[in-house]
């Protein structure tokens, strides 16, 4: 299943946008070719959203991100402005995620709660668990990675636009995808780290509840 997701990601986020840009640039012009190239990723994200049943914070964040990004693209008016505005959008989301840390409501915490809910755990139980002192820092680290992804993506795209311009959109698309893969690995590592901290906490709780081996047999029966 994971292999299929990787293939679909490459197809809808890289291959199809590249083909649309390459063959649509001449008949449609730069602006409409780039705008149309975002359609496969938009539709694919919506479909995955529906299939994976991502709700609440996760679903809301995905939908707001898509809505803002698409609206900005449509209102940009020309290809160069659209690329520039995408830099501001990425930076804006990065700063927003950073802000969730400052108000002590790290976004990754609520994403983790949504994931646990899909696995059959109650949201209030997961939220209480993840807020434990030994676990919560892991979600701050993970949120920081999410924020850094947006800020780095903004800086990288700004640099690439200056180097390649609109005509080098295919190269910009490739390098941005590679950047996405790098942060995808970091985010996966962050989730693994947070899972390890959760498991460590639960194992410690189990050990503390185990009766002492020297306790009276009658107490064990009772």
N, CA, C and O of each residue as an XYZ file, in Angstrom:
888
protein
N       0.829     -1.201      0.000
C       0.000      0.000      0.000
C       0.870      1.261      0.000
O       0.593      2.220     -0.720
N       1.932      1.240      0.825
C       2.823      2.389      0.888
C       3.534      2.616     -0.443
O       3.761      3.756     -0.849
N       3.891      1.490     -1.136
C       4.539      1.618     -2.431
C       3.614      2.278     -3.441
O       4.055      3.078     -4.266
N       2.318      1.940     -3.373
C       1.340      2.541     -4.273
C       1.208      4.032     -4.013
O       1.084      4.826     -4.946
N       1.235      4.407     -2.740
C       1.132      5.824     -2.380
C       2.306      6.607     -2.954
O       2.133      7.713     -3.465
N       3.513      6.023     -2.866
C       4.703      6.678     -3.415
C       4.557      6.870     -4.920
O       4.864      7.938     -5.450
N       4.086      5.832     -5.600
C       3.892      5.903     -7.054
C       2.862      6.971     -7.405
O       3.077      7.774     -8.313
N       1.745      6.978     -6.684
C       0.695      7.971     -6.940
C       1.188      9.389     -6.656
O       0.866     10.322     -7.391
N       1.968      9.544     -5.586
C       2.533     10.855     -5.265
C       3.403     11.363     -6.410
O       3.289     12.513     -6.832
N       4.273     10.486     -6.903
C       5.146     10.862     -8.015
C       4.344     11.201     -9.264
O       4.678     12.133     -9.996
N       3.285     10.437     -9.497
C       2.468     10.638    -10.689
C       1.721     11.968    -10.642
O       1.775     12.753    -11.588
N       1.022     12.214     -9.529
C       0.135     13.374     -9.458
C       0.831     14.667     -9.016
O       0.375     15.764     -9.339
N       1.942     14.531     -8.272
C       2.628     15.732     -7.798
C       3.823     16.128     -8.665
O       4.289     17.265     -8.588
N       4.322     15.207     -9.488
C       5.513     15.506    -10.280
C       5.334     15.214    -11.764
O       5.493     16.108    -12.596
N       5.003     13.961    -12.105
C       4.943     13.563    -13.517
C       3.860     14.311    -14.298
O       4.155     14.936    -15.316
N       2.618     14.252    -13.835
C       1.523     14.916    -14.555
C       1.695     16.439    -14.607
O       1.517     17.031    -15.671
N       2.040     17.091    -13.479
C       2.286     18.538    -13.572
C       3.380     18.888    -14.581
O       3.273     19.878    -15.304
N       4.440     18.064    -14.624
C       5.528     18.305    -15.575
C       5.037     18.177    -17.010
O       5.359     19.018    -17.850
N       4.261     17.139    -17.301
C       3.748     16.930    -18.655
C       2.787     18.046    -19.066
O       2.831     18.532    -20.196
N       1.927     18.441    -18.139
C       0.978     19.531    -18.440
C       1.734     20.823    -18.729
O       1.402     21.551    -19.664
N       2.746     21.097    -17.925
C       3.549     22.294    -18.146
C       4.284     22.226    -19.477
O       4.299     23.197    -20.233
N       4.894     21.077    -19.764
C       5.727     20.939    -20.952
C       4.913     21.064    -22.234
O       5.321     21.754    -23.168
N       3.760     20.396    -22.279
C       2.956     20.394    -23.497
C       1.877     21.490    -23.510
O       1.275     21.750    -24.552
N       1.636     22.119    -22.379
C       0.614     23.158    -22.332
C       1.164     24.561    -22.378
O       0.420     25.525    -22.558
N       2.495     24.678    -22.213
C       3.123     25.997    -22.165
C       2.901     26.791    -23.449
O       2.561     27.973    -23.406
N       3.096     26.130    -24.596
C       2.977     26.843    -25.871
C       1.532     27.201    -26.220
O       1.265     28.353    -26.562
N       0.572     26.239    -26.147
C      -0.801     26.590    -26.522
C      -1.535     27.428    -25.475
O      -2.408     28.224    -25.821
N      -1.187     27.253    -24.194
C      -1.929     27.931    -23.123
C      -1.225     29.183    -22.592
O      -1.875     30.088    -22.071
N       0.076     29.232    -22.722
C       0.842     30.305    -22.105
C       1.347     29.870    -20.739
O       0.837     28.909    -20.163
N       2.351     30.575    -20.215
C       2.990     30.183    -18.954
C       2.005     30.125    -17.788
O       1.978     29.149    -17.038
N       1.198     31.174    -17.642
C       0.315     31.280    -16.481
C      -0.689     30.142    -16.425
O      -0.806     29.467    -15.403
N      -1.416     29.922    -17.518
C      -2.451     28.890    -17.505
C      -1.853     27.487    -17.491
O      -2.456     26.559    -16.953
N      -0.683     27.334    -18.073
C      -0.019     26.021    -18.037
C       0.372     25.667    -16.609
O       0.169     24.536    -16.168
N       0.939     26.643    -15.881
C       1.310     26.399    -14.484
C       0.068     26.192    -13.634
O       0.028     25.302    -12.784
N      -0.946     27.016    -13.865
C      -2.185     26.899    -13.093
C      -2.830     25.532    -13.307
O      -3.275     24.890    -12.355
N      -2.876     25.095    -14.561
C      -3.471     23.790    -14.871
C      -2.632     22.651    -14.304
O      -3.166     21.603    -13.942
N      -1.316     22.855    -14.225
C      -0.437     21.797    -13.716
C      -0.670     21.515    -12.234
O      -0.275     20.462    -11.733
N      -1.312     22.455    -11.529
C      -1.598     22.223    -10.109
C      -2.868     21.390     -9.903
O      -3.128     20.912     -8.798
N      -3.653     21.220    -10.966
C      -4.935     20.511    -10.846
C      -4.787     19.043    -10.434
O      -5.517     18.598     -9.548
N      -3.857     18.256    -11.048
C      -3.738     16.848    -10.633
C      -3.455     16.685     -9.150
O      -4.058     15.835     -8.494
N      -2.535     17.498     -8.607
C      -2.208     17.415     -7.183
C      -3.384     17.808     -6.313
O      -3.606     17.213     -5.259
N      -4.141     18.809     -6.748
C      -5.308     19.265     -5.998
C      -6.363     18.161     -5.916
O      -6.855     17.842     -4.833
N      -6.705     17.579     -7.074
C      -7.720     16.518     -7.120
C      -7.255     15.298     -6.338
O      -8.026     14.706     -5.583
N      -6.001     14.928     -6.518
C      -5.444     13.756     -5.828
C      -5.495     13.934     -4.314
O      -5.845     13.001     -3.591
N      -5.150     15.122     -3.831
C      -5.182     15.388     -2.393
C      -6.599     15.285     -1.847
O      -6.810     14.734     -0.767
N      -7.578     15.817     -2.593
C      -8.975     15.735     -2.184
C      -9.428     14.281     -2.096
O     -10.100     13.889     -1.142
N      -9.053     13.484     -3.102
C      -9.443     12.064     -3.128
C      -8.824     11.329     -1.952
O      -9.506     10.557     -1.279
N      -7.533     11.559     -1.691
C      -6.882     10.908     -0.549
C      -7.506     11.356      0.762
O      -7.654     10.566      1.694
N      -7.867     12.620      0.824
C      -8.535     13.161      2.009
C      -9.818     12.396      2.292
O     -10.103     12.054      3.439
N     -10.603     12.124      1.230
C     -11.876     11.424      1.379
C     -11.673      9.943      1.707
O     -12.368      9.386      2.556
N     -10.715      9.317      1.028
C     -10.478      7.883      1.218
C      -9.923      7.579      2.609
O     -10.352      6.632      3.267
N      -8.959      8.402      3.048
C      -8.315      8.163      4.341
C      -9.126      8.722      5.512
O      -8.768      8.523      6.672
N     -10.219      9.421      5.200
C     -11.135      9.933      6.220
C     -10.421     10.784      7.255
O     -10.539     10.556      8.458
N      -9.683     11.762      6.772
C      -8.964     12.651      7.680
C      -9.884     13.793      8.089
O     -10.306     14.592      7.252
N     -10.189     13.865      9.365
C     -11.137     14.860      9.846
C     -10.488     15.788     10.870
O      -9.294     15.702     11.157
N     -11.317     16.672     11.405
C     -10.915     17.602     12.451
C      -9.669     18.398     12.076
O      -9.610     18.947     10.976
N      -8.673     18.476     12.953
C      -7.538     19.364     12.732
C      -6.791     19.006     11.447
O      -6.465     19.887     10.651
N      -6.522     17.723     11.245
C      -5.796     17.296     10.058
C      -6.561     17.655      8.796
O      -6.016     18.274      7.882
N      -7.821     17.265      8.752
C      -8.631     17.547      7.581
C      -8.814     19.032      7.347
O      -8.751     19.505      6.212
N      -9.040     19.766      8.426
C      -9.240     21.213      8.293
C      -7.973     21.888      7.759
O      -8.048     22.773      6.906
N      -6.822     21.470      8.263
C      -5.559     22.063      7.820
C      -5.315     21.777      6.342
O      -4.879     22.656      5.599
N      -5.596     20.552      5.919
C      -5.417     20.184      4.512
C      -6.335     21.005      3.623
O      -5.900     21.539      2.602
N      -7.598     21.110      4.001
C      -8.569     21.830      3.182
C      -8.259     23.330      3.121
O      -8.370     23.944      2.060
N      -7.873     23.913      4.251
C      -7.532     25.334      4.268
C      -6.287     25.590      3.414
O      -6.223     26.575      2.678
N      -5.301     24.696      3.519
C      -4.083     24.834      2.723
C      -4.400     24.804      1.230
O      -3.913     25.634      0.461
N      -5.219     23.839      0.837
C      -5.601     23.720     -0.571
C      -6.378     24.937     -1.035
O      -6.125     25.472     -2.115
N      -7.322     25.372     -0.217
C      -8.167     26.502     -0.595
C      -7.333     27.778     -0.770
O      -7.467     28.487     -1.768
N      -6.474     28.057      0.214
C      -5.658     29.274      0.151
C      -4.704     29.224     -1.037
O      -4.592     30.192     -1.789
N      -4.017     28.092     -1.206
C      -3.048     27.962     -2.300
C      -3.720     28.119     -3.659
O      -3.218     28.832     -4.528
N      -4.864     27.444     -3.839
C      -5.571     27.514     -5.113
C      -6.117     28.907     -5.377
O      -6.033     29.414     -6.496
N      -6.677     29.524     -4.341
C      -7.229     30.872     -4.500
C      -6.136     31.866     -4.883
O      -6.338     32.706     -5.760
N      -4.995     31.773     -4.234
C      -3.875     32.664     -4.546
C      -3.401     32.441     -5.972
O      -3.105     33.402     -6.683
N      -3.323     31.177     -6.403
C      -2.907     30.873     -7.778
C      -3.855     31.495     -8.794
O      -3.421     32.095     -9.777
N      -5.146     31.348     -8.548
C      -6.144     31.863     -9.492
C      -6.107     33.384     -9.570
O      -6.261     33.959    -10.647
N      -5.901     34.039     -8.412
C      -5.925     35.499     -8.371
C      -4.607     36.154     -8.792
O      -4.533     37.375     -8.928
N      -3.580     35.349     -8.997
C      -2.258     35.913     -9.291
C      -2.223     36.662    -10.620
O      -1.616     37.729    -10.716
N      -2.866     36.114    -11.636
C      -2.950     36.845    -12.904
C      -1.888     36.527    -13.931
O      -2.160     36.567    -15.131
N      -0.677     36.212    -13.486
C       0.372     35.821    -14.438
C       1.292     34.809    -13.767
O       1.271     34.634    -12.548
N       2.097     34.150    -14.592
C       2.909     33.030    -14.112
C       3.938     33.463    -13.073
O       4.087     32.806    -12.043
N       4.648     34.560    -13.330
C       5.691     34.996    -12.413
C       5.112     35.393    -11.056
O       5.658     35.047    -10.009
N       4.007     36.119    -11.093
C       3.348     36.530     -9.842
C       2.858     35.317     -9.066
O       2.940     35.283     -7.838
N       2.342     34.308     -9.793
C       1.852     33.104     -9.131
C       2.994     32.377     -8.407
O       2.820     31.914     -7.280
N       4.152     32.280     -9.053
C       5.295     31.632     -8.420
C       5.753     32.430     -7.197
O       6.075     31.857     -6.155
N       5.778     33.755     -7.337
C       6.168     34.592     -6.206
C       5.192     34.459     -5.045
O       5.597     34.360     -3.887
N       3.902     34.458     -5.369
C       2.887     34.354     -4.313
C       2.953     33.014     -3.599
O       2.652     32.925     -2.408
N       3.346     31.968     -4.324
C       3.466     30.652     -3.689
C       4.567     30.657     -2.633
O       4.516     29.902     -1.662
N       5.558     31.517     -2.835
C       6.613     31.684     -1.824
C       6.020     32.267     -0.550
O       6.311     31.797      0.550
N       5.186     33.293     -0.701
C       4.561     33.937      0.456
C       3.608     32.979      1.174
O       3.514     32.984      2.401
N       2.899     32.153      0.385
C       1.970     31.185      0.983
C       2.737     30.167      1.834
O       2.342     29.869      2.961
N       3.829     29.639      1.289
C       4.639     28.667      2.026
C       5.197     29.277      3.308
O       5.167     28.659      4.372
N       5.707     30.502      3.187
C       6.250     31.176      4.369
C       5.147     31.442      5.388
O       5.359     31.314      6.594
N       3.967     31.814      4.890
C       2.838     32.083      5.788
C       2.427     30.863      6.586
O       2.193     30.949      7.792
N       2.338     29.724      5.910
C       1.973     28.492      6.610
C       3.069     28.085      7.594
O       2.780     27.598      8.687
N       4.326     28.289      7.200
C       5.426     27.976      8.112
C       5.359     28.802      9.380
O       5.554     28.281     10.478
N       5.080     30.104      9.232
C       4.964     30.991     10.392
C       3.736     30.652     11.230
O       3.768     30.739     12.457
N       2.647     30.262     10.554
C       1.439     29.865     11.291
C       1.720     28.643     12.164
O       1.337     28.604     13.334
N       2.387     27.652     11.587
C       2.709     26.436     12.349
C       3.638     26.768     13.500
O       3.500     26.230     14.598
N       4.586     27.657     13.242
C       5.482     28.104     14.311
C       4.683     28.783     15.416
O       4.993     28.635     16.598
N       3.653     29.528     15.025
C       2.806     30.210     15.991
C       2.055     29.256     16.899
O       1.788     29.582     18.056
N       1.706     28.068     16.383
C       1.000     27.091     17.230
C       1.897     26.620     18.377
O       1.408     26.229     19.437
N       3.205     26.662     18.155
C       4.132     26.309     19.223
C       4.186     27.420     20.271
O       4.263     27.155     21.470
N       4.144     28.654     19.805
C       4.247     29.792     20.711
C       3.038     29.896     21.635
O       3.162     30.346     22.775
N       1.869     29.482     21.146
C       0.657     29.523     21.981
C       0.435     28.194     22.715
O      -0.621     27.957     23.301
N       1.467     27.333     22.663
C       1.464     26.052     23.380
C       0.366     25.097     22.901
O      -0.204     24.338     23.685
N       0.087     25.155     21.602
C      -0.834     24.205     20.973
C      -0.187     23.680     19.696
O      -0.683     23.933     18.599
N       0.925     22.947     19.836
C       1.679     22.502     18.660
C       0.817     21.675     17.702
O       0.144     20.729     18.112
N       0.849     22.043     16.439
C       0.000     21.404     15.439
C       0.189     19.890     15.398
O      -0.787     19.150     15.273
N       1.426     19.426     15.502
C       1.710     18.004     15.406
C       0.998     17.196     16.496
O       0.668     16.027     16.293
N       0.767     17.821     17.642
C       0.055     17.153     18.730
C      -1.341     16.742     18.280
O      -1.787     15.625     18.545
N      -2.021     17.650     17.601
C      -3.393     17.385     17.167
C      -3.424     16.474     15.933
O      -4.385     15.731     15.729
N      -2.374     16.535     15.117
C      -2.272     15.585     14.012
C      -2.103     14.172     14.566
O      -2.694     13.218     14.060
N      -1.282     14.054     15.619
C      -1.092     12.754     16.265
C      -2.374     12.222     16.877
O      -2.642     11.022     16.816
N      -3.164     13.101     17.464
C      -4.446     12.711     18.043
C      -5.384     12.196     16.952
O      -6.085     11.205     17.154
N      -5.400     12.866     15.798
C      -6.246     12.427     14.681
C      -5.818     11.051     14.171
O      -6.658     10.212     13.845
N      -4.510     10.830     14.106
C      -3.996      9.534     13.661
C      -4.407      8.438     14.639
O      -4.828      7.357     14.230
N      -4.281      8.724     15.931
C      -4.674      7.755     16.954
C      -6.171      7.468     16.879
O      -6.602      6.336     17.101
N      -6.961      8.492     16.565
C      -8.412      8.319     16.443
C      -8.749      7.365     15.307
O      -9.648      6.534     15.437
N      -8.031      7.481     14.193
C      -8.258      6.581     13.058
C      -7.880      5.145     13.410
O      -8.337      4.203     12.762
N      -7.045      4.978     14.440
C      -6.643      3.651     14.896
C      -7.542      3.123     16.010
O      -7.301      2.051     16.564
N      -8.589      3.899     16.329
C      -9.578      3.441     17.288
C      -9.460      3.980     18.693
O     -10.158      3.506     19.590
N      -8.587      4.971     18.916
C      -8.398      5.536     20.253
C      -9.216      6.823     20.410
O      -9.358      7.599     19.465
N      -9.744      7.034     21.601
C     -10.529      8.237     21.858
C      -9.628      9.470     21.835
O      -8.498      9.434     22.321
N     -10.144     10.564     21.264
C      -9.350     11.778     21.136
C      -8.923     12.327     22.499
O      -7.773     12.723     22.687
N      -9.871     12.347     23.451
C      -9.546     12.913     24.761
C      -8.471     12.096     25.475
O      -7.632     12.653     26.183
N      -8.497     10.758     25.286
C      -7.479      9.907     25.901
C      -6.106     10.167     25.283
O      -5.109     10.283     25.996
N      -6.062     10.258     23.963
C      -4.794     10.510     23.265
C      -4.236     11.879     23.632
O      -3.034     12.035     23.847
N      -5.124     12.869     23.701
C      -4.691     14.224     24.027
C      -4.095     14.277     25.430
O      -3.078     14.932     25.660
N      -4.737     13.583     26.360
C      -4.237     13.542     27.737
C      -2.875     12.838     27.799
O      -1.973     13.254     28.527
N      -2.757     11.771     27.021
C      -1.506     11.004     26.999
C      -0.371     11.820     26.387
O       0.723     11.892     26.948
N      -0.634     12.429     25.246
C       0.421     13.150     24.525
C       0.880     14.419     25.241
O       1.942     14.959     24.930
N       0.094     14.890     26.186
C       0.471     16.090     26.924
C       1.343     15.784     28.140
O       1.711     16.700     28.877
N       1.676     14.524     28.360
C       2.570     14.175     29.460
C       3.939     14.820     29.243
O       4.382     14.984     28.107
N       4.598     15.182     30.332
C       5.845     15.942     30.251
C       6.933     15.225     29.463
O       7.757     15.871     28.814
N       6.944     13.902     29.514
C       7.993     13.160     28.811
C       7.676     12.957     27.328
O       8.554     12.566     26.558
N       6.441     13.216     26.925
C       6.010     12.985     25.542
C       5.865     14.282     24.762
O       6.237     14.351     23.590
N       5.329     15.304     25.404
C       4.995     16.559     24.722
C       6.162     17.184     23.951
O       5.942     17.684     22.847
N       7.400     17.181     24.482
C       8.511     17.783     23.719
C       8.698     17.174     22.330
O       9.115     17.861     21.398
N       8.388     15.883     22.195
C       8.534     15.228     20.891
C       7.600     15.857     19.859
O       7.953     15.979     18.686
N       6.414     16.252     20.299
C       5.465     16.875     19.383
C       5.853     18.323     19.074
O       5.516     18.843     18.011
N       6.555     18.965     19.992
C       7.089     20.296     19.696
C       8.182     20.191     18.628
O       8.250     21.008     17.710
N       9.022     19.184     18.762
C      10.074     18.966     17.762
C       9.455     18.695     16.395
O       9.888     19.255     15.388
N       8.447     17.839     16.366
C       7.780     17.489     15.118
C       7.098     18.706     14.501
O       7.150     18.902     13.287
N       6.466     19.511     15.325
C       5.840     20.744     14.829
C       6.894     21.682     14.261
O       6.662     22.342     13.248
N       8.040     21.740     14.904
C       9.138     22.569     14.413
C       9.599     22.127     13.030
O       9.950     22.956     12.191
N       9.597     20.814     12.797
C       9.979     20.288     11.479
C       8.958     20.717     10.431
O       9.326     21.100      9.321
N       7.665     20.651     10.788
C       6.617     21.103      9.872
C       6.800     22.584      9.528
O       6.698     22.977      8.366
N       7.069     23.397     10.548
C       7.256     24.829     10.322
C       8.486     25.085      9.452
O       8.453     25.905      8.535
N       9.566     24.373      9.756
C      10.804     24.535      8.991
C      10.596     24.139      7.536
O      11.174     24.748      6.635
N       9.773     23.120      7.304
C       9.494     22.697      5.930
C       8.891     23.842      5.121
O       9.304     24.091      3.988
N       7.912     24.540      5.704
C       7.288     25.650      5.004
C       8.251     26.792      4.752
O       8.253     27.375      3.668
N       9.080     27.121      5.751
C      10.012     28.236      5.620
C      11.138     27.913      4.641
O      11.534     28.763      3.844
N      11.650     26.688      4.702
C      12.701     26.282      3.762
C      12.156     26.220      2.344
O      12.828     26.630      1.397
N      10.932     25.705      2.195
C      10.313     25.641      0.872
C      10.169     27.038      0.280
O      10.393     27.241     -0.914
N       9.793     28.002      1.122
C       9.651     29.384      0.657
C      11.002     29.948      0.212
O      11.108     30.548     -0.858
N      12.016     29.756      1.028
C      13.341     30.261      0.691
C      13.915     29.603     -0.552
O      14.501     30.266     -1.408
N      13.738     28.282     -0.639
C      14.257     27.549     -1.790
C      13.567     27.973     -3.079
O      14.226     28.193     -4.096
N      12.247     28.087     -3.040
C      11.520     28.480     -4.249
C      11.885     29.901     -4.661
O      12.022     30.189     -5.850
N      12.043     30.784     -3.691
C      12.457     32.159     -3.996
C      13.799     32.163     -4.730
O      13.990     32.892     -5.703
N      14.713     31.341     -4.247
C      16.031     31.239     -4.882
C      15.920     30.649     -6.291
O      16.534     31.157     -7.229
N      15.145     29.587     -6.435
C      15.004     28.925     -7.732
C      14.332     29.825     -8.763
O      14.697     29.807     -9.939
N      13.355     30.610     -8.326
C      12.696     31.554     -9.231
C      13.718     32.560     -9.755
O      13.708     32.912    -10.935
N      14.599     33.019     -8.867
C      15.632     33.968     -9.276
C      16.623     33.358    -10.248
O      17.140     34.050    -11.125
N      16.894     32.065    -10.100
C      17.873     31.389    -10.952
C      17.270     30.966    -12.289
O      17.856     31.218    -13.342
N      16.096     30.322    -12.250
C      15.515     29.729    -13.463
C      14.384     30.547    -14.080
O      14.143     30.455    -15.284
N      13.689     31.344    -13.273
C      12.561     32.103    -13.796
C      11.389     31.206    -14.167
O      11.390     30.012    -13.868
N      10.399     31.783    -14.815
C       9.202     31.032    -15.210
C       9.549     29.929    -16.201
O       8.972     28.842    -16.151
N      10.482     30.203    -17.096
C      10.833     29.215    -18.123
C      11.446     27.948    -17.530
O      11.435     26.892    -18.162
N      11.969     28.057    -16.335
C      12.559     26.882    -15.691
C      11.631     26.243    -14.677
O      12.087     25.631    -13.712
N      10.334     26.381    -14.890
C       9.336     25.850    -13.946
C       9.498     24.350    -13.727
O       9.293     23.857    -12.618
N       9.866     23.622    -14.784
C      10.036     22.178    -14.646
C      11.174     21.855    -13.667
O      11.079     20.902    -12.894
N      12.236     22.644    -13.705
C      13.345     22.436    -12.768
C      12.930     22.830    -11.343
O      13.270     22.154    -10.372
N      12.201     23.921    -11.249
C      11.701     24.341     -9.939
C      10.828     23.250     -9.339
O      10.930     22.941     -8.152
N       9.963     22.665    -10.177
C       9.063     21.598     -9.734
C       9.856     20.412     -9.204
O       9.509     19.836     -8.173
N      10.926     20.049     -9.915
C      11.751     18.908     -9.508
C      12.448     19.158     -8.179
O      12.398     18.318     -7.280
N      13.099     20.311     -8.052
C      13.847     20.603     -6.830
C      12.912     20.759     -5.621
O      13.268     20.388     -4.502
N      11.726     21.307     -5.856
C      10.768     21.433     -4.763
C      10.276     20.062     -4.316
O      10.017     19.846     -3.132
N      10.147     19.134     -5.266
C       9.719     17.778     -4.913
C      10.798     17.066     -4.103
O      10.502     16.363     -3.137
N      12.048     17.256     -4.509
C      13.153     16.668     -3.748
C      13.170     17.228     -2.327
O      13.364     16.490     -1.361
N      12.965     18.531     -2.211
C      12.882     19.159     -0.890
C      11.742     18.545     -0.073
O      11.877     18.326      1.131
N      10.616     18.270     -0.745
C       9.490     17.633     -0.069
C       9.835     16.246      0.427
O       9.422     15.849      1.517
N      10.596     15.501     -0.374
C      11.009     14.150      0.042
C      11.910     14.216      1.275
O      11.756     13.433      2.211
N      12.850     15.158      1.263
C      13.782     15.286      2.398
C      13.015     15.559      3.687
O      13.265     14.931      4.716
N      12.081     16.499      3.621
C      11.309     16.814      4.823
C      10.300     15.713      5.140
O       9.913     15.535      6.294
N       9.876     14.976      4.115
C       9.005     13.833      4.368
C       9.700     12.798      5.239
O       9.092     12.215      6.138
N      10.987     12.575      4.962
C      11.789     11.640      5.769
C      11.942     12.173      7.190
O      11.813     11.421      8.157
N      12.218     13.476      7.315
C      12.377     14.079      8.643
C      11.083     14.010      9.450
O      11.106     13.752     10.654
N       9.952     14.242      8.779
C       8.660     14.179      9.467
C       8.355     12.754      9.897
O       7.857     12.526     11.000
N       8.653     11.795      9.026
C       8.453     10.383      9.380
C       9.305     10.020     10.593
O       8.847      9.325     11.499
N      10.551     10.498     10.601
C      11.438     10.244     11.745
C      10.875     10.894     13.003
O      10.971     10.334     14.095
N      10.287     12.080     12.845
C       9.681     12.766     13.989
C       8.514     11.993     14.568
O       8.371     11.905     15.788
N       7.677     11.431     13.705
C       6.556     10.624     14.177
C       7.042      9.337     14.847
O       6.472      8.893     15.844
N       8.093      8.748     14.294
C       8.657      7.537     14.902
C       9.199      7.861     16.290
O       8.991      7.110     17.243
N       9.899      8.991     16.387
C      10.450      9.413     17.678
C       9.338      9.638     18.704
O       9.447      9.212     19.853
N       8.272     10.309     18.277
C       7.158     10.561     19.198
C       6.486      9.255     19.613
O       6.055      9.110     20.757
N       6.397      8.302     18.679
C       5.813      6.995     19.000
C       6.671      6.255     20.022
O       6.156      5.601     20.928
N       7.984      6.368     19.860
C       8.891      5.728     20.821
C       8.725      6.318     22.216
O       8.743      5.593     23.210
N       8.565      7.634     22.283
C       8.379      8.287     23.583
C       7.054      7.862     24.213
O       6.971      7.681     25.428
N       6.025      7.705     23.394
C       4.725      7.237     23.891
C       4.856      5.821     24.428
O       4.362      5.518     25.514
N       5.521      4.951     23.672
C       5.691      3.554     24.092
C       6.519      3.453     25.371
O       6.229      2.636     26.245
N       7.554      4.292     25.471
C       8.381      4.296     26.684
C       7.541      4.683     27.901
O       7.657      4.075     28.966
N       6.707      5.687     27.732
C       5.859      6.142     28.826
C       4.874      5.051     29.239
O       4.685      4.800     30.429
N       4.248      4.405     28.259
C       3.265      3.360     28.559
C       3.926      2.152     29.212
O       3.355      1.547     30.120
N       5.126      1.798     28.756
C       5.841      0.672     29.360
C       6.199      0.983     30.813
O       6.116      0.119     31.686
N       6.599      2.232     31.054
C       6.937      2.637     32.419
C       5.706      2.584     33.311
O       5.792      2.179     34.471
N       4.555      2.995     32.769
C       3.321      2.946     33.534
C       2.945      1.510     33.877
O       2.475      1.235     34.981
N       3.152      0.594     32.932
C       2.848     -0.825     33.175
C       3.745     -1.391     34.271
O       3.289     -2.133     35.141
N       5.045     -1.026     34.213
C       5.993     -1.528     35.206
C       5.630     -1.049     36.606
O       5.784     -1.784     37.581
N       5.152      0.175     36.697
C       4.785      0.724     38.006
C       3.540      0.067     38.574
O       3.324      0.083     39.786
N       2.720     -0.511     37.705
C       1.483     -1.147     38.145
C       1.672     -2.626     38.467
O       0.785     -3.259     39.038
N       2.854     -3.186     38.092
C       3.118     -4.595     38.368
C       3.321     -4.790     39.874
O       4.137     -4.086     40.469
N       2.603     -5.723     40.506
C       2.735     -5.938     41.960
C       4.144     -6.384     42.321
O       4.801     -7.077     41.544
N       4.603     -5.987     43.495
C       5.926     -6.383     43.958
C       5.963     -7.887     44.182
O       5.023     -8.460     44.732
N       7.049     -8.527     43.757
C       7.159     -9.987     43.845
C       7.156    -10.480     45.287
O       6.850    -11.644     45.545
N       7.499     -9.595     46.235
C       7.544    -10.004     47.638
C       6.218     -9.790     48.352
O       6.120    -10.048     49.551
N       5.187     -9.319     47.634
C       3.913     -9.039     48.297
C       3.230    -10.327     48.704
O       3.516    -11.390     48.153
N       2.332    -10.234     49.666
C       1.629    -11.385     50.212
C       0.752    -12.021     49.156
O       0.093    -11.319     48.389
N       0.736    -13.386     49.106
C      -0.069    -14.113     48.127
C      -1.546    -13.804     48.265
O      -2.279    -13.785     47.277
N      -1.980    -13.563     49.492
C      -3.404    -13.275     49.695
C      -3.784    -11.961     49.043
O      -4.905    -11.795     48.562
N      -2.828    -11.014     49.028
C      -3.090     -9.729     48.389
C      -3.237     -9.896     46.887
O      -4.045     -9.215     46.255
N      -2.445    -10.814     46.311
C      -2.497    -11.069     44.870
C      -3.830    -11.689     44.502
O      -4.391    -11.369     43.454
N      -4.343    -12.564     45.338
C      -5.607    -13.226     45.063
C      -6.723    -12.194     45.109
O      -7.608    -12.171     44.254
N      -6.662    -11.336     46.131
C      -7.663    -10.322     46.271
C      -7.612     -9.355     45.090
O      -8.399     -8.411     45.031
